[in-house]
Amino acid sequence: MLVYNSPYAVRSLLFYHILPHFSSKNLFIAVYSDTMYRRLEKMYESLAETSPHIAKLLDRAKIIKIGNNDRISFGELYQLINYEWQKFVDVVKRLGNDDVILFHGFSIIPAMYGKKAMIDMLKLFDSISENITLINKYHEKLYDERTEKLMGRFYDVVLRVERTEGEFAGFEETHVIGVDQSIVMDIKPGFKRFKIGEDWRFVEV
């Protein structure tokens, strides 16, 4: 899980570091709603102009789209699901060790539907393979404290990405990135400070 306060920074972390790290796996992108797909599409168009090698990675993606419209502009449409949650669960259950799935737009579900949505998410996590690599994200101000703590319990590792202003006027902004929570013994909690370089990758400062 990625928790962030800067969409720009989390995009750099996700597209330039995390997804390339898993490039040997089959990439699935699950998108909740046509509106959230349009936002993802805009990100792809930007990446195609600035970072064609990252866009090529997304071109290989299989798209699981929860919505009404089967139009896609990159990757391959793997499944269109008309807001049928159980059908989505059935699709994700088929994925396994060689697959990585990115959730895009799913963070709005608990915010919109509350407790029922959290129960549905838990059922999803109970159903899928233990060995699948699943990546989700949400803005740190989206949920109340209780919901945020509950969300953290769904994931093995929670990364936090926080934008910080320069210490002095005129200094460039930096980002504190690190492991906030982990149940994996060799991934220890801790943070470091980074800036975004000219190639949109993070550079430690």
Residue pairs with C-beta under 8 A, 6 or more apart in sequence:
1 135
1 136
1 137
1 138
1 151
1 152
1 154
1 155
1 157
1 158
1 159
2 10
2 13
2 14
2 135
2 136
2 137
2 138
2 159
2 160
2 161
3 137
3 138
3 139
3 140
3 148
3 158
3 159
3 160
3 161
3 180
4 10
4 137
4 138
4 139
4 140
4 160
4 161
4 162
5 139
5 140
5 141
5 161
5 162
5 163
6 161
6 162
6 163
6 175
7 139
8 196
9 161
9 163
9 175
9 177
9 196
10 137
10 161
11 43
12 196
12 200
12 201
12 202
13 159
13 161
13 177
13 202
14 102
14 135
14 137
15 43
15 47
15 51
15 54
16 51
16 54
16 199
16 200
16 201
16 202
17 201
17 202
18 135
19 27
19 54
19 57
19 100
19 102
20 54
20 57
22 100
22 133
23 57
25 98
25 99
25 100
25 133
26 62
26 98
26 99
26 100
27 57
27 58
27 60
27 61
27 62
27 99
27 100
27 101
27 102
28 61
28 62
28 63
28 64
28 78
28 95
28 99
28 100
28 101
28 102
29 40
29 58
29 61
29 62
29 63
29 64
29 75
29 101
29 102
29 104
30 64
30 65
30 66
30 88
30 92
30 101
30 102
30 103
30 104
30 106
31 37
31 40
31 63
31 64
31 65
31 66
31 67
31 104
31 105
32 66
32 67
32 103
32 104
32 105
32 106
32 108
32 109
33 66
33 67
33 105
33 108
34 65
34 67
34 68
34 69
35 105
36 104
36 105
36 108
37 65
37 67
37 69
37 72
37 104
37 105
39 105
40 104
40 105
41 73
41 74
44 55
44 58
44 73
44 74
45 73
47 54
47 55
47 58
48 55
50 200
51 199
51 200
55 74
58 74
58 75
59 74
59 75
60 75
61 74
61 75
61 76
62 75
62 76
62 77
62 78
63 72
63 75
63 76
63 77
63 78
64 78
64 79
64 81
64 88
64 91
64 92
64 101
65 72
65 77
65 79
65 80
65 81
66 81
66 82
66 83
66 88
67 80
67 81
67 82
67 83
68 82
70 77
70 80
78 91
79 91
81 87
81 88
81 91
85 120
88 124
89 123
89 124
89 127
89 128
92 101
92 124
92 127
92 128
92 132
93 127
93 128
93 129
95 101
95 128
95 129
95 132
96 129
96 131
96 132
97 129
97 131
97 132
99 132
99 133
100 132
100 133
100 134
100 135
101 132
101 133
101 134
101 135
102 135
102 136
103 134
103 135
103 136
103 137
106 121
106 136
107 136
107 137
107 138
107 139
107 142
108 142
109 117
109 120
109 121
110 117
110 118
110 121
110 143
110 147
110 151
111 142
111 143
118 147
118 150
121 154
122 154
125 154
128 134
134 155
136 155
138 151
140 148
140 160
140 162
143 151
152 158
152 180
152 181
155 181
156 182
156 183
156 184
157 179
157 181
157 182
157 183
157 184
157 187
158 179
158 180
158 181
158 182
159 177
159 178
159 179
159 180
160 176
160 177
160 178
160 179
160 180
160 191
161 175
161 176
161 177
162 175
162 176
162 177
163 173
163 174
163 175
164 173
164 174
164 175
164 176
164 193
165 173
166 172
166 173
166 174
172 195
173 195
174 193
174 194
174 195
174 205
175 193
175 194
175 195
175 196
175 202
176 191
176 192
176 193
176 194
177 191
177 192
177 193
177 194
177 202
178 189
178 190
178 191
178 192
179 187
179 188
179 189
179 190
179 191
180 189
181 189
182 188
182 189
192 204
193 204
193 205
194 202
194 203
194 204
194 205
195 202
195 203
195 205
196 202
196 203
197 203
